[in-house]
Amino acid sequence: MSNPYASQQRSQLANAAPQSAEGWALVETARRLEAAKQDPQNLEGILAAVRTNWRIWTIIQSSLVDPDSPLPRQIRENLLNLSRFIDRRSAELIASPKDVHKLDVLINIDRQIGAGLLGNPAEGDEAGEAAATPPAAQAAPAPQSAATLVSAQESAADRPVETQGPGGVAERSTTTSTEA
């Protein structure tokens, strides 16, 4: 007998925008990494969660190196640098799965990027609960363009900053963040 919830979830993901599906995959993978971390004696569970996460990031990498990618060059480079870090950390965890504290950074990265892709703020338990819901079942609409892959990063990257200029006069300028 088929699980109707699982069928509905598969249908929603099949019809979701690509960035929503990627966001949901990252949040789901973060959940699996967290579950594996809670049982440090289950080395096979840790290895399976790390391998799944690595596969997801390999898929993301392949879309980032595509010359037809609509993302700005700087964002692609930042995400590729992040994915290289994930490659290294995943290899470390596969070599030594008992170092479960190394899962924390993967969990955090997956939650943050996944929430950004889903258009959710990644703060506290609310983000985890909202992001764990399949994209089509969420109340907030998902981003409509692949160019909004990291809309949360873009909105934080260029923001006005007020500084005090000569003679105590307030000045406004725009700072650009280069961090991913």
Secondary structure in CASP SS format (residue, H / E / C, confidence):
PFRMAT SS
TARGET T0000
AUTHOR 0000-0000-0000
METHOD secondary structure of the structure
MODEL  1
M C 1.00
S C 1.00
N C 1.00
P H 1.00
Y H 1.00
A H 1.00
S H 1.00
Q H 1.00
Q H 1.00
R H 1.00
S H 1.00
Q H 1.00
L H 1.00
A H 1.00
N C 1.00
A C 1.00
A C 1.00
P H 1.00
Q H 1.00
S H 1.00
A H 1.00
E H 1.00
G H 1.00
W H 1.00
A H 1.00
L H 1.00
V H 1.00
E H 1.00
T H 1.00
A H 1.00
R H 1.00
R H 1.00
L H 1.00
E H 1.00
A H 1.00
A H 1.00
K H 1.00
Q H 1.00
D C 1.00
P C 1.00
Q C 1.00
N C 1.00
L H 1.00
E H 1.00
G H 1.00
I H 1.00
L H 1.00
A H 1.00
A H 1.00
V H 1.00
R H 1.00
T H 1.00
N H 1.00
W H 1.00
R H 1.00
I H 1.00
W H 1.00
T H 1.00
I H 1.00
I H 1.00
Q H 1.00
S H 1.00
S H 1.00
L H 1.00
V C 1.00
D C 1.00
P C 1.00
D C 1.00
S C 1.00
P C 1.00
L C 1.00
P C 1.00
R H 1.00
Q H 1.00
I H 1.00
R H 1.00
E H 1.00
N H 1.00
L H 1.00
L H 1.00
N H 1.00
L H 1.00
S H 1.00
R H 1.00
F H 1.00
I H 1.00
D H 1.00
R H 1.00
R H 1.00
S H 1.00
A H 1.00
E H 1.00
L H 1.00
I H 1.00
A H 1.00
S C 1.00
P C 1.00
K C 1.00
D C 1.00
V H 1.00
H H 1.00
K H 1.00
L H 1.00
D H 1.00
V H 1.00
L H 1.00
I H 1.00
N H 1.00
I H 1.00
D H 1.00
R H 1.00
Q H 1.00
I H 1.00
G H 1.00
A H 1.00
G H 1.00
L H 1.00
L H 1.00
G C 1.00
N C 1.00
P C 1.00
A C 1.00
E C 1.00
G H 1.00
D H 1.00
E H 1.00
A H 1.00
G H 1.00
E H 1.00
A H 1.00
A H 1.00
A H 1.00
T C 1.00
P C 1.00
P H 1.00
A H 1.00
A H 1.00
Q C 1.00
A C 1.00
A C 1.00
P C 1.00
A C 1.00
P C 1.00
Q C 1.00
S C 1.00
A H 1.00
A H 1.00
T H 1.00
L C 1.00
V C 1.00
S H 1.00
A H 1.00
Q H 1.00
E H 1.00
S H 1.00
A H 1.00
A H 1.00
D E 1.00
R E 1.00
P E 1.00
V E 1.00
E E 1.00
T E 1.00
Q E 1.00
G C 1.00
P H 1.00
G H 1.00
G H 1.00
V C 1.00
A E 1.00
E E 1.00
R E 1.00
S E 1.00
T E 1.00
T E 1.00
T E 1.00
S C 1.00
T C 1.00
E C 1.00
A C 1.00
END
